Amino acid sequence: MSSLAHRMNDMLLRAAEAGGAEDMEAVAKLIAESNQAQRPVVEDLLDARLATEEDFLGALSSSLGLPWEAELKPRNSRRLKDVCSSSVALRHRLLPLWFGDPATQQQDENGDLTPEAQTANDAAGDGGPKVLALCTYDPFNFHARQAVTQAIPYQIQWHMASRTRLLQGIQKLYGVGADTFDAILKARDPNDTAAMDLNEETNVLDEDDEEASVVKFVNAIIRQALHQRATDIHVEPMESSLRIRYRIDGLLVDVPVPENIKALQSMVIARLKIMSRLDIAERRLPQDGRIGLELDGNQIDVRVATVPTVLGESVSLRLLNQQKFNLDKLGLIPAVRSVVDGLLQLPNGVVLITGPTGSGKSTSLYTFLSEINTIDSRIITVEDPVENKIEGVVQIAVKPEINLTFASALRSILRADPDIVMIGEMRDLETVEIAIRAALTGHLVFSTLHTNDAISGITRLVDMGVEPFLVAASVRAFLAQRLVRRLCQKCKQPVNLSAIQLRAAGFSAAREDRTVYKAKPKGCDSCNHTGFYGRIAIYEVVVVSKAIEDLIVRRSAEATLKELAIREGFIPMRDYGFQKVLQGETTVEEVISVTAIDMTLGEPD
């Protein structure tokens, strides 16, 4: 081993130790293996998560004497993109920070150039010093340094930042898929749709594809969404741009895109329609389709919906990972878990899950089915569409165009000797009546219903035209749920709330002052600086007891039903959420926002 390599390894070991690595033998082994395989050592160490990213890279920058950038604020974005092309920046993961005379780069408290510095920098013009500040997270990436030397004819001043922040900064500056996009525009006529390889059949999101094409550009958009844990992608034509947004943890996030993406709008939308086997010539009517994708060996199912607008077709993609379902992953509190376990052992009856669109009902249904999917049970589902495939379960997709509706499919499968039936949604009276008939004849039926809470599910069925005595005789339980954002477990912060404040927020279980948690204002690298990472479900379950059956038959009001349910042990959704708050899983504000009571936290009078 050369003396240079030895010094590099020693520096990496010290930086890893400063970054909190506990198993230094594992670090040394990984460094040796990476060197032997000629892989990027820093990249491998970050991927292995043997040390804290921020502390490890910060210690490495200190050892090398490179400036550490706690916040990344590129200055004069247009000039930076001219000096450092997207192909260089994205391929080698480098972010340009400023260009000009280092002496003129004084910043104010916001990280922007002072007026004096800006004036001096502008005055330097083409005759001033040519220095480009480039930020990296891997100072030992000599391949990148060589590429920069060949592509950029200026002096380089190297800086360092965390990988997470740097990759976010690159995407924000250049836009997702910018390197591919620029290559497309340079190499091809934007008006030549036939030349864009739109019909390429591969649905593997291969990051290593060298050829610039619309296929690769669209794949980059989808791949980035999956890496950011997005559940939806929205491609929306605007007057002068093509807006792309991801839904992450329930919130829509604007995605930076190349400035002139409007030039490829029709080709991007056409590619998405071809991938989902839709009619690209039909632009006047909405269409629905599906895409089967593969990323890192994992199967991704994508539901696609197009809607014609005055500015062109808008495309929405729902990303469905083929995940493994497990009841433990729902994180049910013990009281609700015992009720759910009992419901899953029922020989017959209807169990309804209620909640608005996007509240996680399908995930709960699939989890329940997976839990009772045994060799001695025959389970048949009717869905629109089939979102996840479960081994050993007979799943039927509704096709209204050939008259395969929920009702018609349900009538047929009852003759196919099922033990357990799952209906994707109770949409009409006919479907509900057949489901109730199935329950009364010895089948266990699971389905969903759109209501605000569990109790109102009873009223909803009666309003649809079901006789109250049939509801009382067949329905075993109503389960309502909502999704709340989960606190990032690495950066959440404690906060003390008084019992008065908690009761003012509607938590009936609050009897004393409590220490709960809130999101860190700017988060951390792990949560993309949001303070939240993922979502969890909060529930309420109403078991239809004998006493509740009597009230249903008598058409009692919802308030009366709820009062009795509480006396029998019913836990309202807000109190369930309070338990999750106490566990440090979410915040008071998150629970309040989804439980429909308009209350605010504030100081008591």
KOLKEDREN-503074 format. One line per 4 residues: number of its first residue (from 0); their letters; for each residue x, y, z of C-alpha. Coordinates in Angstrom, 2 decimals, always signed. Layout:
<sites>
NUM = a = X,Y,Z ~ ...
</sites>
This chain:
<sites>
0 = mssl = +0.00,+0.00,+0.00 ~ +1.35,+3.45,-0.94 ~ +1.96,+6.09,+1.68 ~ -0.86,+8.21,+0.17
4 = ahrm = -3.34,+5.34,+0.41 ~ -2.22,+4.65,+3.97 ~ -2.78,+8.29,+4.97 ~ -6.22,+8.27,+3.33
8 = ndml = -7.27,+5.12,+5.18 ~ -5.98,+6.52,+8.47 ~ -7.91,+9.73,+7.88 ~ -11.11,+7.81,+7.11
12 = lraa = -10.73,+5.73,+10.28 ~ -10.28,+8.83,+12.45 ~ -13.23,+10.56,+10.77 ~ -15.46,+7.49,+11.27
16 = eagg = -14.50,+7.37,+14.95 ~ -15.31,+11.08,+15.28 ~ -18.61,+10.34,+13.58 ~ -19.64,+7.95,+16.35
20 = aedm = -18.70,+4.62,+14.75 ~ -18.74,+1.95,+17.45 ~ -17.40,-1.03,+15.52 ~ -14.06,+0.23,+14.24
24 = eava = -13.09,-3.26,+13.10 ~ -16.10,-3.26,+10.75 ~ -15.06,+0.18,+9.47 ~ -11.48,-1.00,+8.79
28 = klia = -12.77,-4.13,+7.06 ~ -15.13,-2.12,+4.84 ~ -12.35,+0.29,+3.88 ~ -10.09,-2.63,+2.92
32 = esnq = -12.84,-4.33,+0.90 ~ -13.72,-1.10,-0.93 ~ -10.10,-0.43,-1.80 ~ -9.60,-3.98,-3.04
36 = aqrp = -12.75,-3.82,-5.21 ~ -11.81,-0.28,-6.33 ~ -15.11,+1.11,-5.12 ~ -15.60,+4.65,-3.70
40 = vved = -14.70,+4.21,-0.04 ~ -16.59,+7.26,+1.27 ~ -19.73,+6.17,-0.60 ~ -19.51,+2.66,+0.90
44 = llda = -19.02,+4.02,+4.42 ~ -22.04,+6.30,+4.08 ~ -24.19,+3.49,+2.70 ~ -23.16,+1.19,+5.57
48 = rlat = -24.23,+3.83,+8.14 ~ -21.48,+2.82,+10.53 ~ -21.09,+6.48,+11.51 ~ -23.29,+9.57,+11.58
52 = eedf = -23.15,+11.17,+8.12 ~ -22.86,+14.78,+9.29 ~ -20.20,+14.14,+11.94 ~ -18.18,+11.75,+9.76
56 = lgal = -17.98,+14.07,+6.75 ~ -17.49,+17.12,+8.97 ~ -14.48,+15.47,+10.61 ~ -13.13,+14.48,+7.20
60 = sssl = -13.42,+18.06,+5.90 ~ -11.60,+19.33,+9.00 ~ -8.76,+16.82,+8.51 ~ -8.37,+17.87,+4.87
64 = glpw = -8.69,+21.58,+5.61 ~ -11.67,+21.97,+3.27 ~ -14.42,+24.52,+4.07 ~ -17.53,+22.87,+5.53
68 = eael = -20.89,+24.09,+4.22 ~ -23.61,+23.75,+6.83 ~ -26.08,+25.39,+4.42 ~ -25.89,+25.26,+0.65
72 = kprn = -26.88,+28.48,-1.12 ~ -25.52,+28.62,-4.69 ~ -25.17,+32.23,-5.87 ~ -26.07,+33.40,-9.38
76 = srrl = -27.66,+30.10,-10.42 ~ -27.82,+30.87,-14.14 ~ -24.09,+31.66,-14.34 ~ -23.20,+28.56,-12.31
80 = kdvc = -25.15,+26.30,-14.67 ~ -23.30,+27.83,-17.61 ~ -19.90,+27.25,-16.00 ~ -20.61,+23.79,-14.58
84 = sssv = -22.88,+21.77,-16.87 ~ -25.61,+19.51,-15.53 ~ -23.87,+16.46,-16.99 ~ -20.73,+17.11,-14.90
88 = alrh = -22.63,+18.07,-11.74 ~ -25.12,+15.20,-11.74 ~ -22.77,+12.48,-12.98 ~ -20.10,+13.26,-10.38
92 = rllp = -22.42,+14.62,-7.65 ~ -20.90,+18.09,-7.42 ~ -22.65,+21.34,-6.56 ~ -21.24,+24.70,-7.74
96 = lwfg = -21.50,+27.39,-5.05 ~ -20.10,+30.56,-6.61 ~ -17.99,+31.74,-9.52 ~ -15.65,+34.74,-9.56
100 = dpat = -13.05,+36.32,-7.35 ~ -12.80,+34.65,-3.90 ~ -12.10,+38.06,-2.41 ~ -15.50,+39.31,-3.52
104 = qqqd = -17.55,+36.51,-1.96 ~ -18.34,+38.15,+1.39 ~ -21.76,+37.09,+2.58 ~ -24.45,+38.63,+4.73
108 = engd = -26.24,+36.86,+7.59 ~ -28.56,+35.11,+5.08 ~ -25.68,+33.60,+3.11 ~ -26.13,+35.97,+0.15
112 = ltpe = -23.48,+38.27,-1.31 ~ -23.28,+41.67,+0.32 ~ -24.07,+44.57,-2.04 ~ -20.40,+45.57,-1.98
116 = aqta = -19.26,+42.04,-2.83 ~ -21.85,+41.73,-5.60 ~ -20.70,+45.03,-7.13 ~ -17.04,+43.96,-6.96
120 = ndaa = -17.84,+40.54,-8.37 ~ -19.74,+42.06,-11.29 ~ -16.96,+44.58,-11.91 ~ -14.40,+41.76,-12.12
124 = gdgg = -16.27,+40.48,-15.18 ~ -14.45,+38.36,-17.68 ~ -11.16,+39.98,-16.82 ~ -11.18,+39.01,-13.15
128 = pkvl = -9.98,+35.84,-11.49 ~ -11.67,+32.66,-12.71 ~ -12.39,+30.60,-9.59 ~ -15.26,+28.11,-9.27
132 = alct = -16.24,+26.89,-5.81 ~ -17.39,+23.26,-6.05 ~ -18.92,+21.28,-3.21 ~ -18.49,+17.52,-2.80
136 = ydpf = -19.11,+14.93,-0.12 ~ -16.38,+12.59,-1.38 ~ -13.02,+14.38,-1.48 ~ -11.33,+11.10,-2.53
140 = nfha = -13.33,+10.79,-5.74 ~ -10.34,+11.36,-8.01 ~ -12.34,+10.36,-11.08 ~ -14.62,+13.34,-10.46
144 = rqav = -11.65,+15.65,-9.96 ~ -10.15,+14.51,-13.27 ~ -13.46,+15.02,-15.09 ~ -13.77,+18.53,-13.63
148 = tqai = -10.24,+19.40,-14.74 ~ -11.05,+18.33,-18.30 ~ -14.51,+19.96,-18.48 ~ -14.03,+23.24,-16.56
152 = pyqi = -11.17,+25.58,-17.60 ~ -11.06,+27.45,-14.30 ~ -9.37,+27.17,-10.95 ~ -11.41,+25.01,-8.57
156 = qwhm = -11.88,+25.73,-4.89 ~ -13.18,+22.60,-3.15 ~ -15.75,+22.61,-0.35 ~ -17.55,+19.82,+1.51
160 = asrt = -21.11,+19.19,+2.73 ~ -23.23,+16.25,+3.81 ~ -24.34,+13.88,+1.07 ~ -28.01,+14.36,+1.80
164 = rllq = -27.89,+18.17,+1.60 ~ -25.61,+18.13,-1.43 ~ -27.85,+15.83,-3.47 ~ -30.86,+17.96,-2.57
168 = giqk = -28.94,+21.07,-3.62 ~ -28.00,+19.55,-6.99 ~ -31.60,+18.64,-7.73 ~ -32.82,+22.09,-6.68
172 = lygv = -30.26,+23.89,-8.88 ~ -30.50,+21.78,-12.03 ~ -33.85,+20.02,-11.72 ~ -34.58,+16.29,-11.74
176 = gadt = -33.07,+14.50,-14.76 ~ -31.39,+17.70,-15.97 ~ -28.34,+15.99,-17.49 ~ -30.51,+13.72,-19.61
180 = fdai = -32.82,+16.60,-20.50 ~ -30.01,+18.84,-21.74 ~ -28.50,+16.03,-23.79 ~ -31.88,+15.38,-25.44
184 = lkar = -32.29,+19.00,-26.46 ~ -28.76,+19.22,-27.84 ~ -28.92,+15.97,-29.80 ~ -32.46,+15.90,-31.14
188 = dpnd = -35.20,+17.98,-32.58 ~ -37.77,+18.62,-29.81 ~ -40.56,+18.56,-32.40 ~ -39.58,+15.13,-33.71
192 = taam = -41.72,+12.88,-31.54 ~ -40.96,+9.81,-33.62 ~ -37.27,+10.05,-32.87 ~ -37.59,+10.01,-29.12
196 = dlne = -37.67,+6.25,-28.56 ~ -40.96,+6.61,-26.76 ~ -41.93,+3.02,-27.44 ~ -38.98,+1.46,-25.71
200 = etnv = -40.43,-1.40,-23.72 ~ -38.06,-1.55,-20.75 ~ -39.71,-0.68,-17.45 ~ -36.55,-1.24,-15.41
204 = lded = -35.52,+2.02,-13.78 ~ -31.85,+1.60,-14.70 ~ -29.74,+4.47,-13.42 ~ -26.72,+3.39,-15.46
208 = deea = -28.30,+3.81,-18.90 ~ -25.81,+5.95,-20.84 ~ -28.05,+7.02,-23.72 ~ -29.96,+10.25,-23.27
212 = svvk = -33.61,+9.74,-24.12 ~ -37.09,+10.64,-22.98 ~ -37.25,+7.11,-21.56 ~ -34.30,+7.83,-19.29
216 = fvna = -35.67,+11.26,-18.34 ~ -39.06,+9.84,-17.31 ~ -37.33,+7.01,-15.44 ~ -35.30,+9.60,-13.53
220 = iirq = -38.50,+11.35,-12.43 ~ -40.04,+8.09,-11.17 ~ -36.79,+6.85,-9.61 ~ -36.33,+10.10,-7.71
224 = alhq = -39.89,+9.86,-6.41 ~ -39.28,+6.35,-5.11 ~ -36.00,+7.39,-3.45 ~ -37.87,+10.18,-1.65
228 = ratd = -40.61,+7.79,-0.46 ~ -43.28,+9.51,-2.56 ~ -46.68,+7.86,-2.90 ~ -47.86,+9.94,-5.86
232 = ihve = -46.41,+11.84,-8.81 ~ -48.38,+14.63,-10.49 ~ -47.33,+15.89,-13.93 ~ -49.26,+19.10,-14.56
236 = pmes = -49.03,+21.34,-17.64 ~ -48.67,+25.03,-16.85 ~ -48.70,+28.09,-19.11 ~ -44.92,+28.26,-19.48
240 = slri = -43.68,+25.12,-17.73 ~ -44.48,+21.53,-16.84 ~ -44.97,+21.26,-13.09 ~ -43.99,+18.02,-11.37
244 = ryri = -44.98,+17.38,-7.76 ~ -44.42,+14.46,-5.39 ~ -46.69,+13.58,-2.48 ~ -44.38,+12.72,+0.41
248 = dgll = -45.76,+11.83,+3.84 ~ -49.15,+13.11,+2.71 ~ -47.93,+16.56,+1.59 ~ -47.37,+17.77,-1.97
252 = vdvp = -43.80,+18.87,-2.68 ~ -42.78,+20.86,-5.76 ~ -39.98,+19.14,-7.68 ~ -37.28,+21.31,-9.31
256 = vpen = -37.25,+20.69,-13.06 ~ -35.11,+21.98,-15.95 ~ -36.01,+25.55,-16.92 ~ -37.13,+24.71,-20.47
260 = ikal = -38.92,+21.45,-19.70 ~ -42.01,+22.79,-21.52 ~ -40.22,+21.87,-24.78 ~ -40.61,+18.17,-23.97
264 = qsmv = -44.06,+18.29,-22.39 ~ -45.85,+16.31,-25.11 ~ -43.11,+13.67,-25.26 ~ -42.97,+13.18,-21.47
268 = iarl = -46.74,+12.73,-21.30 ~ -46.71,+10.47,-24.38 ~ -44.03,+8.27,-22.79 ~ -46.06,+7.91,-19.60
272 = kims = -49.16,+6.95,-21.63 ~ -47.20,+4.39,-23.64 ~ -45.75,+2.86,-20.44 ~ -49.29,+2.47,-19.07
276 = rldi = -50.65,+1.17,-22.43 ~ -53.00,+4.08,-23.00 ~ -54.10,+5.56,-26.30 ~ -51.64,+8.39,-27.01
280 = aerr = -53.88,+9.76,-29.77 ~ -56.79,+10.27,-27.35 ~ -56.29,+13.60,-25.60 ~ -59.91,+14.64,-25.08
284 = lpqd = -61.04,+12.00,-22.56 ~ -59.67,+10.79,-19.19 ~ -57.87,+7.45,-19.26 ~ -56.71,+4.96,-16.63
288 = grig = -53.83,+2.52,-16.89 ~ -51.11,+0.64,-15.00 ~ -47.34,+0.30,-15.18 ~ -45.24,-2.55,-13.80
292 = leld = -41.78,-1.28,-12.84 ~ -38.65,-2.73,-11.30 ~ -36.17,-0.82,-9.11 ~ -33.22,-2.53,-7.43
296 = gnqi = -34.95,-5.88,-7.89 ~ -38.19,-4.69,-6.24 ~ -41.49,-4.72,-8.10 ~ -43.39,-1.43,-8.22
300 = dvrv = -46.98,-1.23,-9.38 ~ -48.05,+2.17,-10.70 ~ -51.64,+3.32,-11.27 ~ -51.88,+6.01,-13.92
304 = atvp = -54.72,+8.45,-14.54 ~ -54.81,+11.14,-17.24 ~ -57.12,+14.16,-17.21 ~ -57.48,+16.57,-20.18
308 = tvlg = -56.99,+20.25,-19.27 ~ -56.95,+23.46,-21.30 ~ -53.12,+23.43,-21.22 ~ -52.68,+19.75,-22.08
312 = esvs = -53.09,+16.41,-20.35 ~ -52.37,+16.14,-16.63 ~ -51.01,+12.76,-15.50 ~ -51.20,+11.34,-11.96
316 = lrll = -49.22,+8.29,-10.89 ~ -49.89,+6.33,-7.68 ~ -46.79,+4.34,-6.66 ~ -47.59,+1.03,-5.00
320 = nqqk = -44.72,-0.99,-3.57 ~ -45.35,-4.73,-3.44 ~ -44.76,-4.79,+0.30 ~ -45.01,-7.54,+2.88
324 = fnld = -47.90,-6.96,+5.26 ~ -47.62,-7.70,+8.95 ~ -50.05,-6.84,+11.75 ~ -47.19,-5.73,+14.00
328 = klgl = -46.25,-3.03,+11.46 ~ -49.57,-1.24,+12.11 ~ -48.33,-0.39,+15.60 ~ -51.75,-0.86,+17.23
332 = ipav = -51.99,+0.10,+20.89 ~ -52.66,-2.98,+23.10 ~ -56.36,-2.23,+23.72 ~ -57.13,-1.94,+19.99
336 = rsvv = -54.80,-4.80,+19.04 ~ -56.73,-7.21,+21.26 ~ -60.02,-6.12,+19.64 ~ -58.60,-6.56,+16.12
340 = dgll = -57.21,-9.99,+17.00 ~ -60.69,-11.00,+18.13 ~ -62.31,-9.71,+14.92 ~ -59.88,-11.70,+12.78
344 = qlpn = -61.00,-14.89,+14.51 ~ -64.70,-14.39,+13.75 ~ -66.35,-17.15,+11.69 ~ -68.75,-14.77,+9.94
348 = gvvl = -70.01,-11.20,+9.80 ~ -69.03,-7.93,+8.17 ~ -66.03,-5.85,+9.30 ~ -65.98,-2.37,+7.75
352 = itgp = -63.02,-0.01,+7.58 ~ -63.99,+3.64,+7.14 ~ -62.09,+6.77,+6.27 ~ -61.47,+9.21,+3.41
356 = tgsg = -59.39,+8.48,+0.32 ~ -55.70,+8.14,+1.18 ~ -56.22,+7.23,+4.83 ~ -54.55,+3.81,+4.58
360 = ksts = -57.69,+1.64,+4.45 ~ -56.29,-0.65,+1.75 ~ -53.09,-1.22,+3.73 ~ -55.11,-2.24,+6.79
364 = lytf = -57.29,-4.56,+4.71 ~ -54.29,-6.26,+3.11 ~ -52.69,-6.62,+6.53 ~ -55.79,-8.29,+7.98
368 = lsei = -56.05,-10.66,+5.02 ~ -52.37,-11.55,+5.26 ~ -52.81,-12.34,+8.95 ~ -55.64,-14.84,+8.33
372 = ntid = -54.29,-16.19,+5.04 ~ -53.76,-19.82,+6.03 ~ -53.73,-23.08,+4.11 ~ -57.21,-24.01,+5.38
376 = srii = -58.89,-20.74,+4.37 ~ -60.09,-19.74,+0.91 ~ -59.94,-15.97,+0.49 ~ -61.39,-14.19,-2.55
380 = tved = -61.22,-10.43,-3.12 ~ -62.98,-8.04,-5.49 ~ -60.99,-4.84,-5.96 ~ -60.81,-1.74,-8.15
384 = pven = -57.95,-2.01,-8.83 ~ -55.82,-4.78,-7.27 ~ -53.20,-2.68,-5.51 ~ -51.08,-5.44,-4.01
388 = kieg = -50.83,-9.13,-4.78 ~ -51.05,-11.57,-1.87 ~ -49.78,-15.11,-2.37 ~ -52.55,-17.67,-1.94
392 = vvqi = -55.41,-15.16,-2.26 ~ -57.75,-15.17,-5.28 ~ -57.93,-11.52,-6.38 ~ -60.41,-10.20,-8.96
396 = avkp = -60.13,-6.78,-10.60 ~ -63.37,-4.95,-11.36 ~ -63.92,-4.16,-15.06 ~ -67.09,-2.10,-15.53
400 = einl = -66.61,-1.97,-19.32 ~ -67.47,-5.68,-19.50 ~ -70.06,-5.45,-16.70 ~ -67.74,-7.00,-14.10
404 = tfas = -68.84,-4.80,-11.20 ~ -68.51,-5.26,-7.45 ~ -72.04,-6.62,-7.28 ~ -71.78,-9.02,-10.24
408 = alrs = -68.37,-10.31,-9.13 ~ -69.60,-10.77,-5.57 ~ -72.62,-12.78,-6.72 ~ -70.30,-15.07,-8.68
412 = ilra = -67.66,-15.65,-6.03 ~ -70.25,-16.64,-3.44 ~ -70.73,-19.75,-5.61 ~ -66.96,-20.41,-5.55
416 = dpdi = -66.87,-21.69,-1.96 ~ -65.03,-18.82,-0.22 ~ -64.46,-18.68,+3.54 ~ -63.43,-15.03,+3.58
420 = vmig = -64.44,-12.31,+1.14 ~ -62.92,-8.86,+0.72 ~ -64.76,-6.17,-1.23 ~ -62.70,-3.14,-2.16
424 = emrd = -65.49,-0.66,-1.49 ~ -69.19,-0.59,-0.60 ~ -70.32,+1.74,-3.39 ~ -74.00,+0.98,-3.81
428 = letv = -76.96,-0.68,-2.14 ~ -76.77,-3.79,-4.31 ~ -73.18,-4.52,-3.24 ~ -73.99,-3.90,+0.42
432 = eiai = -77.03,-6.22,+0.33 ~ -75.07,-9.06,-1.27 ~ -72.25,-8.60,+1.29 ~ -74.75,-8.73,+4.17
436 = raal = -76.35,-11.83,+2.67 ~ -72.89,-13.41,+2.47 ~ -72.24,-12.61,+6.13 ~ -75.57,-14.06,+7.20
440 = tghl = -74.82,-17.28,+5.32 ~ -71.57,-17.96,+7.16 ~ -68.88,-15.85,+5.41 ~ -66.48,-13.37,+6.95
444 = vfst = -66.59,-10.19,+4.85 ~ -64.16,-7.26,+4.90 ~ -64.83,-4.03,+3.07 ~ -64.40,-0.23,+3.15
448 = lhtn = -66.84,+2.62,+3.47 ~ -66.38,+6.37,+3.09 ~ -67.44,+7.99,+6.38 ~ -65.87,+10.46,+8.80
452 = dais = -65.73,+8.14,+11.80 ~ -66.63,+4.65,+12.96 ~ -70.05,+5.46,+14.47 ~ -71.28,+7.24,+11.33
456 = gitr = -70.70,+4.00,+9.40 ~ -73.93,+2.73,+10.95 ~ -75.88,+5.77,+9.78 ~ -74.29,+5.55,+6.34
460 = lvdm = -75.50,+1.98,+5.78 ~ -79.02,+2.88,+6.88 ~ -79.02,+5.96,+4.61 ~ -77.97,+3.74,+1.68
464 = gvep = -81.21,+1.80,+2.18 ~ -80.15,-1.17,+4.35 ~ -82.71,-2.15,+6.97 ~ -81.42,-1.42,+10.51
468 = flva = -82.11,-4.99,+11.65 ~ -79.86,-6.31,+8.86 ~ -77.05,-3.94,+9.90 ~ -77.41,-5.06,+13.51
472 = asvr = -77.47,-8.76,+12.56 ~ -74.56,-8.79,+10.14 ~ -72.00,-6.07,+10.94 ~ -69.53,-7.04,+13.66
476 = afla = -67.40,-3.90,+13.84 ~ -66.61,-0.53,+12.32 ~ -62.98,+0.54,+12.21 ~ -62.11,+4.14,+11.27
480 = qrlv = -58.58,+5.38,+10.58 ~ -56.48,+8.36,+9.55 ~ -52.82,+8.82,+8.71 ~ -50.58,+11.23,+10.60
484 = rrlc = -46.95,+12.09,+9.92 ~ -44.44,+10.22,+12.04 ~ -41.82,+12.24,+13.86 ~ -38.24,+11.75,+12.76
488 = qkck = -36.81,+9.66,+15.56 ~ -33.33,+11.16,+15.10 ~ -34.16,+14.83,+15.54 ~ -37.49,+15.12,+17.42
492 = qpvn = -37.48,+17.57,+20.31 ~ -39.24,+17.34,+23.71 ~ -41.83,+19.92,+24.73 ~ -43.77,+20.20,+28.01
496 = lsai = -47.54,+20.69,+27.84 ~ -49.82,+21.20,+30.79 ~ -52.86,+19.06,+31.45 ~ -55.00,+22.13,+30.76
500 = qlra = -53.43,+22.59,+27.33 ~ -53.88,+18.92,+26.50 ~ -57.52,+18.91,+27.55 ~ -58.06,+22.09,+25.55
504 = agfs = -56.76,+20.18,+22.55 ~ -59.47,+17.55,+23.09 ~ -57.48,+14.77,+24.75 ~ -59.90,+13.45,+27.33
508 = aare = -57.26,+11.14,+28.82 ~ -55.04,+14.07,+29.88 ~ -54.95,+14.29,+33.66 ~ -51.46,+15.66,+34.29
512 = drtv = -48.65,+17.65,+32.70 ~ -46.83,+15.66,+30.04 ~ -43.57,+15.73,+28.12 ~ -44.37,+15.14,+24.47
516 = ykak = -42.37,+15.74,+21.29 ~ -42.39,+18.16,+18.39 ~ -40.62,+18.26,+15.04 ~ -37.28,+20.00,+14.85
520 = pkgc = -37.89,+23.23,+12.84 ~ -35.37,+22.43,+10.09 ~ -35.21,+18.67,+10.66 ~ -32.07,+16.74,+9.83
524 = dscn = -30.51,+14.91,+6.90 ~ -32.39,+11.70,+7.70 ~ -35.82,+13.30,+7.24 ~ -34.85,+15.66,+4.39
528 = htgf = -35.09,+18.55,+6.84 ~ -38.85,+18.17,+7.36 ~ -38.85,+16.88,+10.94 ~ -41.01,+13.92,+9.88
532 = ygri = -40.25,+10.53,+8.39 ~ -43.11,+8.38,+7.11 ~ -46.66,+8.10,+8.40 ~ -48.54,+6.03,+10.96
536 = aiye = -52.23,+5.24,+11.30 ~ -54.48,+6.16,+14.19 ~ -57.67,+4.19,+14.71 ~ -60.98,+3.91,+16.47
540 = vvvv = -62.94,+0.64,+16.63 ~ -66.63,+0.21,+17.45 ~ -67.57,-3.38,+18.17 ~ -71.28,-3.97,+17.60
544 = skai = -72.37,-5.40,+20.95 ~ -75.86,-6.64,+21.85 ~ -76.72,-3.30,+23.42 ~ -75.54,-1.38,+20.32
548 = edli = -77.55,-3.77,+18.12 ~ -80.69,-2.77,+20.02 ~ -79.95,+0.93,+19.49 ~ -79.36,+0.36,+15.77
552 = vrrs = -82.69,-1.41,+15.38 ~ -84.37,+1.50,+17.17 ~ -82.64,+3.96,+14.78 ~ -81.00,+5.80,+17.68
556 = aeat = -78.97,+8.95,+17.02 ~ -75.19,+8.82,+16.53 ~ -74.61,+10.66,+19.81 ~ -76.53,+7.97,+21.70
560 = lkel = -74.60,+5.21,+19.94 ~ -71.27,+6.89,+20.72 ~ -72.17,+7.42,+24.38 ~ -72.93,+3.71,+24.79
564 = aire = -69.81,+2.67,+22.88 ~ -67.61,+4.79,+25.20 ~ -69.20,+3.16,+28.24 ~ -68.31,-0.22,+26.68
568 = gfip = -64.63,+0.73,+26.22 ~ -64.61,+2.55,+22.88 ~ -61.46,+4.69,+22.45 ~ -62.09,+7.76,+20.26
572 = mrdy = -59.57,+8.40,+17.51 ~ -58.23,+11.53,+19.18 ~ -57.46,+9.62,+22.39 ~ -55.82,+6.86,+20.33
576 = gfqk = -53.71,+9.59,+18.73 ~ -52.86,+10.89,+22.20 ~ -51.33,+7.51,+23.02 ~ -49.14,+7.83,+19.93
580 = vlqg = -48.17,+11.35,+21.02 ~ -47.09,+10.03,+24.43 ~ -45.03,+7.34,+22.68 ~ -43.15,+10.05,+20.78
584 = ettv = -44.48,+8.80,+17.44 ~ -46.26,+11.98,+16.32 ~ -47.24,+15.46,+17.46 ~ -50.31,+16.94,+19.10
588 = eevi = -50.85,+19.16,+16.05 ~ -50.79,+16.20,+13.66 ~ -53.46,+14.36,+15.62 ~ -55.64,+17.46,+15.85
592 = svta = -55.34,+18.10,+12.12 ~ -56.91,+14.75,+11.16 ~ -59.50,+14.30,+13.88 ~ -61.90,+16.95,+12.67
596 = idmt = -62.23,+19.00,+15.85 ~ -61.29,+22.63,+15.34 ~ -59.24,+23.33,+18.42 ~ -55.91,+25.02,+18.87
600 = lgep = -53.15,+24.65,+21.38 ~ -52.53,+27.74,+23.33 ~ -51.84,+29.07,+26.73 ~ -54.75,+28.62,+29.12
604 = d = -56.58,+31.72,+30.25
</sites>
